[in-house]
């Protein structure tokens, strides 16, 4: 369970650093996301989640 909390905390740190380092680009990305159709946003999110899962599998040897 501590691995889950560690992963969530790391995701929050990375997201915070992105907003701090690239605030204007992040604003533009949010506007682009709002303009995307829901189905395309959902598919993109699932593909990214799949890539992350594959990376986790490689890193942890699951």
C-alpha positions in Angstrom: 0.0 0.0 0.0 2.9 2.4 0.7 4.0 1.9 -3.0 0.6 3.3 -4.1 0.9 6.4 -1.9 4.5 6.9 -3.1 3.4 6.7 -6.7 0.5 9.1 -6.2 2.8 11.5 -4.4 5.4 11.3 -7.1 2.7 12.0 -9.8 1.6 15.1 -7.8 5.2 16.3 -7.6 5.8 15.8 -11.3 2.6 17.6 -12.2 3.4 20.5 -9.9 6.9 20.8 -11.4 5.4 20.9 -14.9 3.0 23.7 -14.0 5.8 25.6 -12.3 8.3 25.2 -15.1 5.9 25.6 -18.1 2.8 27.6 -16.9 1.8 29.1 -20.3 2.2 25.8 -22.1 0.1 24.0 -19.5 -2.6 26.6 -19.9 -2.6 26.0 -23.7 -2.7 22.3 -23.2 -5.8 22.6 -21.0 -7.5 24.7 -23.6 -6.7 22.1 -26.2 -8.0 19.4 -24.0 -11.3 21.2 -23.5 -11.7 21.5 -27.2 -11.1 17.8 -27.8 -14.1 15.4 -28.2 -14.7 13.3 -25.1 -14.1 10.1 -27.0 -10.7 11.3 -28.3 -9.7 12.4 -24.8 -10.8 9.1 -23.3 -8.9 7.1 -26.0 -5.8 9.2 -25.5 -5.9 8.8 -21.7 -6.3 5.0 -22.1 -3.3 4.8 -24.4 -1.2 6.8 -22.0 -2.3 4.7 -19.1 -1.4 1.6 -21.1 2.1 3.0 -21.9 2.5 3.7 -18.2 1.4 0.2 -17.2 3.9 -1.3 -19.7 6.6 1.0 -18.3 5.7 -0.2 -14.8 5.8 -3.8 -16.0 9.3 -3.3 -17.4 10.6 -1.4 -14.3 9.2 -3.8 -11.7 9.4 -7.1 -13.6 5.7 -7.9 -13.1 
